[in-house]
Amino acid sequence: AGSKALGRALVDALHSSGAVFEQIILDNNVGIGDDGAAALAEAMALGAVKSISIRSCSIQAEGSAAFGKALLSLASRKQCDDLSHVHIDMSGNHFGTRKIKKKKGARYSASLIKDKASTNIKFIGKTLKGAAKRFSAETIGLTAESDDDEEVMGGLIDEEEDEDADGDKLKACGGMSFAGEIIRGDEYPLSQKKDLTRLLKISIGMRQCCLDDGALDALAASIAGAKNLDISVDASMNSGEENVVDALKSAEKDSKLLTMMAQRHMDLLDRIANARQRQLEAAEAAAARGAELGGAFFDEDDDFYDIGFDYDDDFD
């Protein structure tokens, strides 16, 4: 409830006084979840805040996707001299599909992280308007006491490779959901050249989010192809090799590695689309065969009860 109130208050402050906040920090508030992330994403979509840090806040694919939509909306609203750089840090949210090993005696646990997230942010919505008047575009920091999320999952990523991504996995994985919003909202040929001087620069933090190689490919596709966004992603401490992590972070549009990863993801989308089409065609064909078989046994004029004997006489 508190993060939703914060999102509404940010929008109200923007509309009433034109206040744009430099930074909102809400790390380790596990109650935020997808609903809170969606409310904060809406505020960012309107340009009410430049930087949001929501590390280890129980955000899953739906919340991650909300920020993908928000960035597209923000880019469409942006004027030439408006926001030039926005930042979203979703590190430590386990919205990937890569398995996590539960190590006995591990230093951190979900319950410990939850216990440490002691900050109650329900008061935010009531106090933000006053803060906007006093500080205008100052930073708001509202984070629970926490160890750096770089250590939260250290050593807990399972080395076993997951299965290839399928249609359900595209929806379940936060990295793929985020990238999917960018890709669907901005169709592109991977080789298209872009005028980088007019793009909104986006920095995304997705460290230790249990992202597998398929998710990293999806992020590469969003980087390589977005027309109105200059996206870079810090995806360290997931499954990727060092050169993959570096390529996602440096986000050079002409990177051969990024282009290869992006094409691999687009090929995957094509395979999924083709498989769904085949399933649809098979279902339609089966329905048609069923209708034909039903018609072959009985004509419309058949009388199932008029077969040469009287029911009352035979059963008396």
SVG drawing of the C-alpha trace seen along z (x, -y; Angstrom):
<svg xmlns="http://www.w3.org/2000/svg" viewBox="-48 -24 83 80">
<polyline fill="none" stroke="black" stroke-width="0.4" points="0.0,0.0 2.8,-2.4 4.6,-2.1 1.3,-2.6 0.7,-5.7 4.2,-6.8 3.6,-6.3 0.4,-8.4 2.1,-11.1 4.9,-11.3 2.4,-11.9 0.5,-14.4 3.6,-16.3 4.6,-16.4 1.1,-17.7 0.7,-20.2 4.2,-21.7 6.2,-20.3 8.5,-18.5 10.8,-15.9 12.7,-13.8 16.2,-12.8 16.2,-9.5 13.9,-7.2 15.6,-4.5 13.4,-1.7 15.8,1.3 14.8,4.4 11.2,3.5 9.8,6.9 6.2,5.7 6.5,3.7 6.1,6.6 4.6,6.3 1.8,4.0 4.1,1.5 6.5,1.7 3.7,1.0 2.7,-2.1 6.3,-3.4 6.7,-2.5 3.7,-4.7 5.3,-7.6 8.5,-7.1 6.5,-6.9 5.2,-10.4 8.7,-11.7 8.1,-12.2 11.4,-10.6 14.7,-10.0 16.1,-7.1 14.4,-4.3 16.3,-1.7 14.1,1.3 16.7,3.9 15.4,7.1 11.8,6.0 10.0,9.2 9.4,8.0 8.6,10.7 8.0,10.7 4.9,8.5 6.6,5.7 9.7,5.9 7.5,5.8 5.8,2.7 9.1,0.8 9.6,1.9 6.2,0.4 7.1,-2.7 10.3,-3.4 8.6,-3.2 5.9,-5.6 8.6,-8.0 10.5,-8.0 7.3,-8.9 6.7,-11.8 10.2,-13.1 11.0,-16.4 14.4,-17.4 15.7,-18.9 13.8,-16.8 15.2,-13.8 18.4,-12.6 19.1,-9.7 17.0,-7.5 18.1,-4.6 16.2,-1.6 17.9,0.8 16.0,4.1 19.0,6.1 18.4,8.9 14.8,9.6 14.7,13.2 12.5,12.9 14.7,15.1 14.1,18.8 17.6,20.0 17.5,22.4 18.9,21.4 20.7,23.9 19.7,23.8 23.0,24.1 23.0,25.3 24.5,22.7 24.3,19.9 24.8,16.5 21.6,15.1 18.1,16.4 14.8,15.0 13.5,14.7 16.6,12.8 16.3,10.4 12.6,9.9 13.4,9.3 16.0,6.7 13.5,4.8 12.1,2.9 11.3,-0.4 7.6,-1.1 6.8,-3.3 3.1,-3.8 3.7,-7.4 5.3,-8.3 2.1,-9.3 1.0,-11.7 4.4,-13.4 5.6,-13.5 3.7,-16.7 5.3,-18.6 8.7,-17.3 8.1,-18.3 7.4,-21.9 10.5,-22.0 13.0,-20.2 11.6,-20.1 14.0,-17.9 16.0,-16.6 16.6,-12.9 14.3,-10.9 16.0,-8.0 13.7,-5.4 15.6,-2.2 15.6,0.3 18.9,1.2 20.5,3.7 23.7,5.4 24.7,4.8 22.7,7.0 25.8,8.0 26.3,10.5 22.7,11.6 22.8,14.4 26.6,14.9 27.4,18.5 23.8,19.6 23.2,19.8 22.8,23.4 25.3,24.4 22.8,26.8 21.5,25.4 17.8,24.8 15.8,26.0 15.4,23.8 12.9,21.0 9.4,21.6 6.3,19.4 5.4,19.8 9.0,19.0 8.8,15.7 6.1,14.7 7.6,16.1 11.1,14.6 11.4,10.9 14.3,10.3 12.4,11.7 9.2,9.9 11.1,6.5 12.8,7.1 9.6,8.3 7.8,5.0 10.7,3.1 10.7,5.5 6.9,5.6 6.6,1.8 9.5,1.0 9.7,3.5 13.0,3.2 15.5,4.8 18.7,5.5 20.9,3.8 19.0,0.5 21.2,-2.6 20.1,-5.0 20.7,-8.6 22.1,-8.1 22.2,-11.8 18.4,-11.9 17.8,-8.8 16.8,-8.6 19.6,-6.9 18.5,-4.1 20.6,-2.3 19.1,0.9 20.4,2.9 19.6,6.6 22.4,8.1 21.8,11.4 18.3,11.8 18.7,15.6 18.8,14.7 19.7,17.6 21.3,17.3 18.0,17.0 17.1,14.0 20.4,12.4 19.7,13.0 16.4,11.2 18.1,8.2 20.6,8.1 17.7,7.9 16.1,5.0 19.5,3.2 20.3,3.9 17.0,3.0 15.2,0.2 14.7,-2.8 14.0,-5.4 16.0,-4.1 19.7,-3.8 19.6,-0.9 22.5,0.6 22.0,3.5 24.2,4.5 23.5,8.2 26.6,9.3 26.4,12.2 23.9,14.1 24.7,16.9 26.6,14.9 30.2,15.1 32.3,12.0 32.3,10.9 28.5,11.2 28.1,9.1 30.5,6.5 28.6,6.4 25.3,5.8 26.7,3.1 28.7,1.2 25.7,1.6 27.5,0.8 24.9,1.1 27.4,2.5 28.7,5.2 28.9,8.5 28.2,10.4 25.1,8.4 23.8,8.8 24.4,12.5 22.6,12.8 19.7,10.6 19.3,12.7 19.3,15.9 16.4,14.5 14.5,13.3 14.9,16.8 13.5,18.2 10.5,16.0 10.0,17.1 10.1,20.8 7.6,20.2 5.3,18.3 5.5,21.1 4.8,23.8 1.8,21.9 0.5,21.6 1.0,25.3 -0.9,26.0 -3.8,23.8 -4.0,25.3 -3.9,28.8 -6.8,27.9 -8.8,26.5 -8.2,29.5 -9.2,31.8 -12.4,29.8 -13.2,30.0 -12.7,33.8 -14.9,34.2 -17.6,32.3 -17.3,34.4 -17.4,37.7 -20.5,36.5 -22.3,35.7 -21.3,39.1 -23.2,41.0 -26.4,39.0 -28.3,36.9 -30.2,33.8 -33.5,35.6 -32.7,38.7 -35.3,39.6 -33.4,41.6 -36.6,42.9 -38.5,44.0 -36.9,47.3 -39.8,49.6 -41.1,50.5 -43.2,48.9 -41.4,48.1 -44.5,48.4 -45.4,51.8 -41.9,53.3 -41.3,52.3 -44.7,53.0"/>
</svg>
